[in-house]
């Protein structure tokens, strides 16, 4: 990712670190067990640079970090079984800071919204009996389109026997979702439920990518997908 200063931030799982490239030099940040404010994990899975210059890092199995480039310190957020306001799950696969400055976290426990003042999270999860809930708790993609709408792509891609997933549109006011799922009877539904990427291009075309099953363009009015 590129931050507001023009620096590039990279994830390096092989060397268990993140790297900042300023155009001529690379600075490596790693976990140091003797330093509480060092990088909080070994496997940085995703990065996001917010408008304030902070870098958010999601780890595979070790939660979420916020890096302050001024103090050079990391703040850690992790799941705690005894705290219902903690992160839902420490396997973080997607991050988004929206146009309002809200921090959204996609993990293997659903979608979490961080209150930066309290350090607590509001949870959006799948509920078996509620069709307006998140379609699946394995979140892989978070995306905000040009209208400020938040889309959530789900599905555990590493389990070929598990076909759960789907595309979800969040309704902020009601905290509910509209689901877009594979329907074998409809040629305008998702070709598969496991999502890998979402992107809106400069022409307003909305692209949806499934895991190994194809590429779609989506007409959001009236919600038709073309494979």
N, C-alpha and C positions, 0 to 999 in steps of 0.2 A: 504494500500500500504506500501511497505518497501522502505525507503530512502537509500542514499548511505552510511550512517553511521550505517545502520542496525536497525534503529528505525522503529517501526510500527506506522502507522497513521490510525486512524479509524474515521468513520463518526458516530455520535450519534444524530440522529434526535429527539429522545425522550427527550434528555436533551439539544437540540439546540446547539450543540458544536462539535468540533473535538477533538480527544484525541491522544496524543503522548505517546507510551509505549517504554521505553528504556531497558526493560528486567527485571526491578525491580520496577519501579515507573511509574505512569500514570500522565501526565500533561494535564489539560483540558484548551482549548481555547474557549472562548465564546464572543458573541457580547456584547459590552459595549457602549451604546449610548453616554456616556461622553468621550469616547476615540476613536478618528477618525481612528487610526491605529489598532484597535482590529478587530476580525473576522467580516466580512461584512454581514453575514446573519444568519438566524435561522435554515434553513433546508439544510445542506450539502448533496448534491445528489451524487457527485462523487469526487474522489481524484486522483491526479497523482503526482509522485515524479520525478523531472527531474535530469539530471546528475550533475547539479551544487548544488544539495541539496535543491532546492526550492520545496515547496509543493503548488500545484495548487488545488483550491477548487471550484467546480461548485455548485451553489445553486439553489434550486427550487424556482424561482421567485425573487431572489435577486442578480443575476449576477455571477461574477467571482472574485475570490481572488487569489493573489499570496502571499505566506508566506515566508519571509526570515528568516531562522533559526538563522542567526547571529545577526541581529538587533531585532528579535522577533516582527517584524511589518508586517502588512498586507497591500497590495496595492489592491485597489478596481477598478473593471471595470464593468460598468453598461450601459444599453441602455439609450440613450438620443435622444428624437425625433428631437431635433434641430441639432444633430451632426451625419451626415451620416457615419462617421468613427468610431462610437461607436459600442458596442456590438449589434448584431441584435435583441436579445431577452434575457430577464433576466432568462428564464427557461433553465438552463444549465443541460444537461443530460449526456454528454460525453466529455472527455478530452484526448488529446494526445500531447506529446512532441516527435517529431520524431527524427531520428538519426542525423539530421542536426541542431537540437535545435529549430525547428519551433514549435510554440504553436498553436495547432488546437483546436477549441472549437465547440462542437456540441450542438445546442440549438433548440428551437422551431421556429427559424427563418432561419435555414439552418446551413451551416458550416462557421465559421469565423476563419481567419488566423491573428494572432496578430503580429504586428510590435512592438517589445519590446522597440525600441529606441523612437518611436513616441507615443506609446500607442494607435495607431489606428488599425482598423481591415479591412481586405479585405474580402468581402462577397461572398459566393458561395450559390446561391439560385435556387429554382425551377422556371423555366420559361415555361409557358404553351405551347408556340410555339417552344420551343427549346428542341429536344430530347437528346441533349448532355449536358443539364443542370442536376442538382440534381433532382432525381426522386420525392422527397418529402422533405418539409422543416422541418418536425418533425424528428430530428436526435436523435437516441438512442445509437448508437455504432460508435466509431472511432477505427480503428486498422491498424497498420503498419506491413506488413509481412516481412519475412527475406530478400526479394529482395528490400525492401524500398518502396513498393507500399502501398498507403493508400486506405483503404476500408471504406465505410460509410454505416452503416445500418440505415434505416429510418422506420417510421411508428408510428402513435400515438396509443399506445397499450390500452389506457383507453377508447377509443371510439369504441364499437363493430360495429357500423354502418359505420365507416370510414375505407375503405380498402386500402387507399393510403399507400405507403411505397416503399420497394424495396432495393436491394443491389446495391451499386455504387462503381466503381473503378475510382479513380481520376487520370487524366493525368496532371501532374504538369506543363509541358511545355505549353500546350494549355489551361489549366484551364477548361478543359471539363471532362465529365464523360461518362463511359460506364455503362449502366443500365442492371441489371439482375432482371427480374420481373416474377411473376406468369403468366404462360400461360396454360390455361386449355387443350390446344391441345398438350402440350409437357410434357412427364413424366420426362424430365431432366431439367425442370424449377423449380423455388422456389415453394414449396407447398402452401405458403402464403407470403404476402408482408411485414408483420410486423416483423422486425428483433429485436432480443434481445441480441445476442452475436456472436462474430467472434473469431476464434482461429486457429493458425497454430501450430501443434504439432512438436515434435522433429524429426519425420520421414518425415515432409513436408506435412502431410495431412492437408487439409484446411477445417475447420468445420464451418458451418453456422447454427445458431439456430434461429428458428422463435418463435413467441409468442404463445405458446400453440398448435402449429400445427406440430411440429416435428423437427427432426435433419437431417442435410444434410452433406455430404462430397462433396467437389467441386474439379473437375479436371479443373484447370485454363487454360489448353491447351488441348482440345478446348472449354473450358468453359461449362462443363456439370456438373449438380448436380445430386447426387444420394440420394434418400430419405431413 
